[in-house]
Amino acid sequence: MSSENRSRQEPLQSGVLEREVTALELFFDLVFVLAVGQLTHHLVGHPGWRGGAETLVLLVAVLGVWAFTSFEVTLLDVERPAIRALIVGVMGVGLFMNAGISAAFGDGPWLFVGPMLAALVVPGIWAAVAAPRPELRGHFRRVLGWIALSAPLWVVGALAEPGIRLWWWASAALLDLLGTWLAHPVPRRKTRTENLPFDAIHMIERMRLFLIILLGESLLSIGRVLSESPNHRLTQALSLGAFLAVVALWVLYFGRGEAAVLQNVSRTQDPIHAVHLGINVLYGVMFGLILFAAGAELVIGHSAGKSAGVGGVLTLVGPALYLLSQAVYFRATSGVAWVPRVVGVGGLVGLAIPAYSQPAPFSVGALVVVLVVLAAHQSRRGAHAGP
């Protein structure tokens, strides 16, 4: 891990210093370990379509706070005392926001919504006033404009009955997601990012560490179920298979994929755009891994059943979404290594169709075969060919 007392002072582009991820940023990320666990737990407890939709809405809000804060901190320099204070402040309200996930669609919506809006609005106002360049101040004003559109929907949803809250919050989450994906556009006003100094490598490292948190939740889910039936042979076998799947998912990014990402960022003339694309696909990566973690917990926990049910489907669809998100990124940047991932997506989705009615070993076994073959294929490719 990087530490702040080993910060590198190396120019990336004009006016940019490359810095290691600081201890405070790692400390900040710990709050989101709670969020990932809470989202997985919510989906395990509500595995139907509504539970999936609720999980996705909450995920968009949570990841939006993480991405906005991390991007702002990287853009405005984490070494500044004011930025450090901002990190601690968002970390504090983020703790309450993430703790409120479990009751957000029940009788405690304000514990989630109040801190979430505070974590976006207060830092946004500060950046719109105190950012060092007029282009950045204009950007954050546009971000606040988009937040002003979605915030009333979050508030009305919190006031609404739990039965219809999902529709209000889904509309708000869609606005927030579109704002992020489109870089918060406003008619006749656009931030030219090519000439803005930005430590892209730093932000890529932040996303890399966040991905480790997401993969870690899958391991925790497997471990939780295994600890409940430590002597059950089928549970042990399924847990081993799920572990191998997590390792394969790790290899598919950290084996060759990371090198391709860093190569693209180092060569691009617009590092902010490259990082923005990475943030966009991170939504799919996160949702896919939460689907997988929840599916693995359901499948392993009910291994004696005649059919795996929803858990079997989630176990395959989650990694498919993970691979699809990677394929989108590599197709849009380097243009290589995306086809095998799309083939893997097709295989996993095709296997997910019968997985609902098949016993648990079918979904776990099929997942291991597809991912291990794909990971082995990608690992054999040379660095020039991408991941």
C-alpha positions in Angstrom: 0.0 0.0 0.0 1.1 3.6 -0.6 1.7 6.0 2.2 1.6 9.7 2.3 5.2 10.1 3.6 6.4 8.4 0.4 4.5 10.8 -2.0 6.1 11.1 -5.4 6.6 14.5 -6.8 6.7 13.6 -10.5 5.1 15.6 -13.3 2.3 13.9 -15.2 1.3 16.8 -17.4 1.8 20.5 -17.2 1.2 21.6 -13.6 0.4 18.1 -12.2 2.2 16.2 -9.5 1.8 12.5 -9.2 1.0 11.5 -5.6 0.6 8.2 -3.8 -2.8 7.4 -2.3 -2.7 8.8 1.3 -3.5 7.0 4.5 -6.4 9.4 5.0 -7.9 8.3 1.6 -7.6 4.7 2.6 -9.2 5.5 5.9 -12.1 7.2 4.0 -12.6 4.0 1.9 -13.2 1.9 5.0 -16.6 3.6 5.5 -17.6 2.1 2.1 -16.7 -1.4 3.2 -19.8 -1.1 5.4 -21.8 0.1 2.4 -20.9 -2.9 0.2 -21.7 -5.3 3.0 -25.1 -3.6 3.7 -26.0 -3.6 0.0 -25.2 -7.3 -0.3 -27.2 -8.1 2.9 -30.2 -6.1 1.5 -30.2 -8.1 -1.7 -29.8 -11.5 0.1 -32.8 -10.5 2.2 -34.8 -9.3 -0.8 -33.7 -11.4 -3.8 -36.7 -10.6 -6.1 -36.9 -7.9 -8.8 -37.9 -5.3 -6.3 -35.0 -6.0 -4.0 -32.6 -5.9 -6.9 -34.1 -2.5 -8.0 -33.8 -1.2 -4.5 -30.2 -2.4 -4.2 -29.3 -0.7 -7.6 -30.9 2.6 -6.5 -29.0 2.6 -3.2 -25.8 1.6 -5.0 -26.0 4.6 -7.4 -26.3 6.9 -4.5 -23.5 5.4 -2.5 -21.1 5.1 -5.4 -22.0 8.6 -6.4 -20.8 10.0 -3.0 -17.6 7.9 -3.2 -16.8 8.9 -6.8 -17.7 12.6 -6.4 -15.6 12.9 -3.2 -12.6 11.0 -4.6 -12.7 12.9 -7.9 -12.9 16.3 -6.1 -10.1 15.4 -3.7 -7.9 14.3 -6.6 -8.7 17.4 -8.7 -8.2 19.9 -5.9 -5.1 18.2 -4.2 -5.4 15.9 -1.2 -2.4 17.5 0.5 -4.3 20.8 1.2 -5.6 21.1 4.8 -9.1 22.1 3.6 -9.4 19.0 1.4 -8.3 16.8 4.3 -11.1 18.4 6.4 -13.5 17.7 3.6 -12.5 14.0 3.5 -13.1 13.6 7.2 -16.4 15.4 7.0 -17.7 13.3 4.2 -16.4 10.2 6.0 -18.5 11.1 9.0 -21.7 11.6 7.2 -21.0 8.7 5.0 -20.8 6.4 8.0 -24.4 7.4 8.9 -25.5 7.1 5.2 -24.1 3.6 4.9 -25.5 2.5 8.2 -28.9 3.7 7.0 -29.0 1.4 4.0 -30.8 -1.4 5.8 -33.7 0.8 6.8 -33.8 3.1 3.7 -36.8 1.4 2.2 -38.4 0.7 5.6 -39.1 3.1 8.4 -35.7 5.0 8.4 -35.2 6.7 5.1 -33.8 9.9 6.5 -30.7 8.3 8.0 -29.8 7.4 4.4 -31.0 10.4 2.5 -30.0 13.2 4.8 -26.3 12.3 5.0 -26.2 11.4 1.3 -27.4 14.8 0.2 -25.1 16.6 2.7 -22.1 14.6 1.4 -22.9 15.9 -2.1 -24.2 19.5 -1.5 -21.7 20.8 1.1 -18.5 19.7 -0.7 -20.1 20.9 -4.0 -20.7 24.4 -2.7 -17.3 24.6 -1.2 -15.6 23.5 -4.5 -17.8 25.9 -6.6 -16.5 28.8 -4.5 -13.0 27.7 -3.6 -11.7 25.8 -6.6 -8.5 27.4 -7.8 -9.5 27.8 -11.5 -12.6 29.3 -13.1 -13.1 26.2 -15.3 -13.3 24.1 -12.1 -15.6 26.5 -10.3 -17.9 26.4 -13.3 -17.9 22.6 -13.4 -18.9 22.3 -9.8 -21.6 24.9 -10.2 -23.0 22.6 -13.0 -22.7 19.6 -10.7 -24.8 21.5 -8.1 -27.4 22.3 -10.8 -27.8 18.6 -11.5 -28.0 17.8 -7.7 -30.7 20.5 -7.4 -32.8 18.5 -9.9 -32.5 15.2 -8.2 -32.5 16.3 -4.5 -36.3 17.1 -4.4 -37.0 13.6 -5.7 -34.9 12.0 -2.9 -36.7 14.2 -0.3 -40.2 13.4 -1.7 -39.3 9.7 -1.8 -38.2 9.8 1.9 -41.6 11.4 2.8 -43.5 8.9 0.7 -44.9 5.5 1.8 -42.4 2.7 1.6 -44.5 1.0 -1.2 -44.0 3.9 -3.6 -40.6 5.2 -2.4 -38.8 3.1 -4.9 -40.3 5.0 -7.9 -39.3 8.4 -6.5 -35.8 7.3 -5.6 -35.3 5.4 -8.9 -36.1 8.7 -10.7 -33.6 10.6 -8.6 -30.9 7.9 -9.0 -31.5 7.9 -12.8 -30.9 11.7 -12.8 -27.8 11.3 -10.7 -26.5 8.5 -12.9 -27.1 10.5 -16.2 -25.4 13.5 -14.7 -22.3 11.4 -13.9 -22.3 9.6 -17.2 -22.7 12.7 -19.3 -20.3 14.8 -17.1 -23.1 17.1 -15.9 -23.7 19.1 -19.1 -25.5 22.4 -19.3 -26.6 23.9 -22.6 -23.9 26.1 -24.2 -21.5 25.5 -21.3 -18.9 22.8 -21.4 -15.7 22.3 -19.5 -12.7 21.6 -21.8 -10.8 19.0 -19.9 -7.9 18.5 -22.2 -5.9 21.4 -20.6 -6.9 20.9 -17.0 -4.1 19.5 -14.7 -5.3 16.2 -13.2 -3.4 13.4 -11.4 -5.1 10.6 -13.3 -2.8 7.9 -12.0 -3.9 8.8 -8.5 -7.6 8.4 -9.3 -7.0 5.1 -11.1 -5.3 3.9 -7.9 -8.3 4.9 -5.9 -10.6 2.9 -8.2 -8.2 0.0 -8.0 -8.3 -0.1 -4.3 -12.1 0.3 -4.3 -12.3 -2.8 -6.6 -10.3 -4.7 -4.0 -13.0 -3.8 -1.5 -15.7 -5.1 -3.8 -13.9 -8.4 -4.4 -13.3 -8.6 -0.7 -17.0 -8.5 0.0 -17.4 -11.6 -2.2 -14.9 -13.5 0.0 -16.6 -12.3 3.2 -20.0 -13.6 1.9 -18.5 -17.0 1.1 -16.8 -17.1 4.5 -20.0 -16.2 6.4 -22.0 -19.0 4.9 -19.1 -21.5 5.2 -18.7 -20.7 8.9 -22.4 -21.6 9.5 -21.9 -25.2 8.1 -18.1 -25.8 8.4 -18.5 -29.6 8.3 -20.9 -29.9 5.4 -19.1 -31.4 2.4 -21.3 -29.8 -0.3 -21.0 -26.4 1.4 -17.2 -26.8 1.4 -17.1 -27.8 -2.3 -19.3 -24.9 -3.3 -17.3 -22.4 -1.2 -14.1 -23.6 -2.9 -15.7 -23.1 -6.3 -16.9 -19.6 -5.4 -13.4 -18.8 -4.1 -11.9 -19.9 -7.4 -14.4 -17.7 -9.2 -13.3 -14.7 -7.1 -9.7 -15.4 -7.9 -10.5 -15.6 -11.6 -12.3 -12.3 -11.4 -9.3 -10.8 -9.7 -7.0 -12.1 -12.5 -9.2 -10.7 -15.2 -8.4 -7.2 -14.0 -5.2 -7.3 -12.1 -3.5 -9.9 -14.4 -3.3 -7.9 -17.6 -6.2 -5.5 -17.4 -4.6 -3.0 -15.0 -1.6 -2.6 -17.3 -3.8 -1.8 -20.2 -5.7 0.8 -18.1 -2.5 2.5 -16.9 -1.1 2.4 -20.5 -4.2 4.2 -21.8 -4.1 6.8 -19.1 -0.4 7.5 -19.6 -0.8 8.0 -23.4 -4.1 10.0 -23.5 -4.2 13.7 -24.1 -7.3 13.9 -21.9 -6.7 12.1 -18.6 -9.9 13.4 -17.0 -11.9 11.9 -19.8 -10.2 8.5 -19.3 -10.8 8.6 -15.6 -14.4 9.6 -16.2 -15.0 6.6 -18.4 -13.5 4.4 -15.6 -15.9 5.9 -13.1 -18.9 5.2 -15.4 -18.1 1.5 -15.9 -17.4 1.2 -12.1 -21.2 1.3 -11.6 -21.5 -1.9 -13.6 -18.5 -3.5 -11.9 -19.9 -2.8 -8.4 -23.4 -4.0 -9.2 -22.1 -7.1 -10.8 -19.9 -8.0 -7.9 -22.7 -7.4 -5.4 -25.0 -9.6 -7.4 -22.3 -12.3 -7.3 -21.7 -11.9 -3.6 -25.4 -12.2 -2.8 -25.9 -15.1 -5.2 -23.0 -17.0 -3.8 -24.3 -16.5 -0.3 -27.8 -17.8 -1.3 -26.5 -20.7 -3.3 -24.0 -21.9 -0.7 -26.4 -21.3 2.1 -29.2 -23.4 0.4 -27.0 -26.0 -1.2 -29.2 -28.9 -0.2 -32.2 -27.6 -2.2 -33.3 -29.3 -5.4 -32.9 -26.0 -7.3 -30.6 -23.0 -6.8 -33.4 -20.5 -7.6 -32.6 -16.8 -7.8 -29.2 -17.4 -6.2 -28.1 -19.6 -9.1 -29.0 -16.9 -11.6 -27.3 -14.1 -9.6 -24.2 -16.2 -9.3 -23.8 -16.2 -13.1 -25.4 -12.8 -14.0 -23.2 -10.8 -11.6 -19.9 -11.9 -13.1 -21.4 -11.4 -16.6 -22.1 -7.8 -15.7 -18.5 -7.4 -14.3 -17.1 -8.7 -17.6 -19.4 -6.6 -19.7 -18.3 -3.5 -17.9 -14.7 -4.3 -18.5 -15.4 -5.0 -22.2 -17.0 -1.6 -22.6 -14.0 0.1 -21.1 -11.4 -1.8 -23.1 -13.4 -1.4 -26.3 -13.6 2.4 -25.8 -10.0 2.9 -24.9 -7.4 0.4 -26.1 -9.7 -1.5 -28.5 -8.2 -4.8 -27.5 -9.2 -7.7 -25.2 -12.8 -6.9 -25.2 -14.0 -9.7 -27.5 -13.1 -12.6 -25.1 -15.0 -10.8 -22.3 -18.1 -10.5 -24.5 -17.9 -14.2 -25.3 -17.6 -14.9 -21.6 -20.7 -12.7 -21.0 -22.7 -14.7 -23.6 -21.7 -17.9 -22.0 -22.6 -16.9 -18.5 -25.9 -15.4 -19.5 -26.8 -18.5 -21.5 -26.0 -20.7 -18.5 -28.0 -18.4 -16.2 -31.2 -19.3 -18.0 -31.4 -22.9 -16.8 -29.6 -22.2 -13.5 -32.8 -21.2 -11.7 -34.1 -24.8 -11.9 -30.8 -26.6 -11.5 -29.1 -27.6 -8.2 -26.5 -25.4 -6.7 -23.4 -27.3 -8.1 -24.6 -26.5 -11.7 -24.3 -22.7 -11.3 -21.1 -22.7 -9.3 -19.5 -25.3 -11.5 -20.5 -23.5 -14.7 -19.2 -20.2 -13.3 -15.8 -21.7 -12.4 -15.3 -23.3 -15.8 -16.1 -20.1 -17.8 -14.1 -17.8 -15.6 -11.1 -20.0 -15.2 -10.9 -20.7 -18.9 -11.2 -16.9 -19.7 -8.7 -15.9 -17.0 -6.2 -18.5 -18.3 -6.7 -17.3 -21.9 -6.2 -13.7 -21.0 -3.2 -14.4 -18.7 -1.4 -16.1 -21.7 -1.7 -13.0 -23.9 1.2 -10.7 -24.1 1.2 -7.3 -22.6 1.0 -5.7 -26.1 -2.4 -7.4 -26.6 -3.9 -6.0 -23.4 -5.5 -8.0 -20.6 
